[in-house]
Amino acid sequence: MSMLTYLTAGESHGKALTAIIEGIPANLKIDIKFINDELQRRQLGYGRGRRMQIEKDEIQVLSGVRDGITIGSPVSFTIENKDWANWQSKMDVESVKDSEELSTPRPGHADLAGSLKTGLKDLRNILERSSARQTAALVGVGSFAKLFLKEFAVDILSRVTSIGKVKAKNSPIEVSMLEEIDKSPVRVTDKIAEKDMVAAIEEAQNKGDTLGGTFEVVAKGLVVGLGGYSTSGKRLDGRLCQALTSIPAIKGAVVGQIEDSVHLPGSEAHDEIHFDKEKGYYRKTNKAGGIEGGISNGSDIVLKGFMKPIPTLSKPLATVDMKNKKAAQAFKERHDTVAVPAAAVIAESAVAIVLASAMLEKFGADNLDDLKQNYKNYLKRIKLM
Ligand SMILES: Cc1cc2nc3c(=O)[nH]c(=O)nc-3n(C[C@H](O)[C@H](O)[C@H](O)COP(=O)(O)O)c2cc1C
């Protein structure tokens, strides 16, 4: 169940990525520079491959926006692949001229299962869409969701918490830290960990290897009562973890401090409830990560994502050639050594889309001003309870 629906399309080395979004209310101001900045943030991070130097993603909005304002119709956009000129002969829609058939599937990728599933023998037909390039379109969609959430003073932040074996020491994340995080080559606030992470990436690079890691995403300023407990499809925790683990290579997502609290007795694992005339209901801790019973509880929503090491390796892993069934080495593509910093930015978008949708479910979807009025009335009502 979702009020904000979208579909992205586009191959990694095709002409362009594209997306259609349905459900953005009319009258939302659209800042194209903000969207392009978000696309840029996805492309940064130490340890990215040459591809990210070639692409400078820029959005071209095709519909749903007029005079800088959404008009309630589906929003559609494209993001061109700048490298298309070099790939047209291999990826042309009508006639492919000089493409070698790939038949040695890479462990850790969709290559083998995707080929068996679709019956397509050239693995390029699988990898072109299963590649994480599609996340540029996701960030495009997420930027619209972020612009919507900003109208309600909701901010979504992220930072890297570990790369390989190097863990960052973290104090709670604040909006004021975002600039510093974005300037860090590995998107951390801990400068010692930053140095160690860069060294670990260089070491992996020199060995022809790759690394994974973890990141956190925090949503601040969200109202109590989003999501629901009545059916599994409404639960905000389930929806957010689904959104995070739908990003390529994100294999786990957790809410709040569950990694610690799973080892604690119940008496130490929850956030006791207090009341203050000014603040209303509040908590002194946020072990739950802002969600109880599948509903936002008014505290920051805190999520952590776990990214596996990049599976394309310069020193390829063992595989089987699907043409002759003989032992072989997996094929090589241009690849990143580490993409955890980028994954964290993508995760902000994935989270923004779920939260924007939950806001639309609770407060209506046709017109932003109606929605704001409903929001205000709701705040007034819960203040009396
Ligand atoms: C931002 C980002 C960049 C990525 N870059 C690469 C890459 O350069 N090479 C690669 O093999 N995998 C890369 N991946 C991971 C693969 O897309 C992913 O592992 C693969 O599609 C298989 O999907 P799965 O890991 O979800 O099972 C990247 C993932 C993200 C989020």
PDBQT file of the ligand as one rigid body, heavy atoms in Angstrom, charges set to zero:
ROOT
HETATM    1  C1  LIG A 401      26.063   2.844  -5.385  1.00  0.00    +0.000 C 
HETATM    2  C2  LIG A 401      26.361   1.420  -5.742  1.00  0.00    +0.000 A 
HETATM    3  C3  LIG A 401      27.396   1.169  -6.609  1.00  0.00    +0.000 A 
HETATM    4  C4  LIG A 401      27.703  -0.138  -6.957  1.00  0.00    +0.000 A 
HETATM    5  N1  LIG A 401      28.754  -0.350  -7.804  1.00  0.00    +0.000 NA
HETATM    6  C5  LIG A 401      29.036  -1.622  -8.172  1.00  0.00    +0.000 A 
HETATM    7  C6  LIG A 401      30.115  -1.873  -9.077  1.00  0.00    +0.000 A 
HETATM    8  O1  LIG A 401      30.795  -0.966  -9.542  1.00  0.00    +0.000 OA
HETATM    9  N2  LIG A 401      30.358  -3.167  -9.412  1.00  0.00    +0.000 N 
HETATM   10  C7  LIG A 401      29.630  -4.200  -8.907  1.00  0.00    +0.000 A 
HETATM   11  O2  LIG A 401      29.892  -5.353  -9.219  1.00  0.00    +0.000 OA
HETATM   12  N3  LIG A 401      28.615  -3.986  -8.034  1.00  0.00    +0.000 NA
HETATM   13  C8  LIG A 401      28.297  -2.737  -7.668  1.00  0.00    +0.000 A 
HETATM   14  N4  LIG A 401      27.263  -2.526  -6.797  1.00  0.00    +0.000 N 
HETATM   15  C9  LIG A 401      26.564  -3.681  -6.218  1.00  0.00    +0.000 C 
HETATM   16  C10 LIG A 401      25.741  -4.457  -7.221  1.00  0.00    +0.000 C 
HETATM   17  O3  LIG A 401      24.882  -3.612  -7.952  1.00  0.00    +0.000 OA
HETATM   18  C11 LIG A 401      24.941  -5.578  -6.542  1.00  0.00    +0.000 C 
HETATM   19  O4  LIG A 401      25.724  -6.243  -5.605  1.00  0.00    +0.000 OA
HETATM   20  C12 LIG A 401      24.472  -6.560  -7.595  1.00  0.00    +0.000 C 
HETATM   21  O5  LIG A 401      23.587  -5.923  -8.483  1.00  0.00    +0.000 OA
HETATM   22  C13 LIG A 401      23.773  -7.792  -7.023  1.00  0.00    +0.000 C 
HETATM   23  O6  LIG A 401      22.667  -7.443  -6.274  1.00  0.00    +0.000 OA
HETATM   24  P1  LIG A 401      22.585  -7.812  -4.720  1.00  0.00    +0.000 P 
HETATM   25  O7  LIG A 401      23.926  -7.513  -4.134  1.00  0.00    +0.000 OA
HETATM   26  O8  LIG A 401      21.513  -6.943  -4.182  1.00  0.00    +0.000 OA
HETATM   27  O9  LIG A 401      22.286  -9.271  -4.604  1.00  0.00    +0.000 OA
HETATM   28  C14 LIG A 401      26.942  -1.226  -6.413  1.00  0.00    +0.000 A 
HETATM   29  C15 LIG A 401      25.885  -0.948  -5.566  1.00  0.00    +0.000 A 
HETATM   30  C16 LIG A 401      25.589   0.363  -5.204  1.00  0.00    +0.000 A 
HETATM   31  C17 LIG A 401      24.452   0.632  -4.277  1.00  0.00    +0.000 C 
ENDROOT
TORSDOF 0
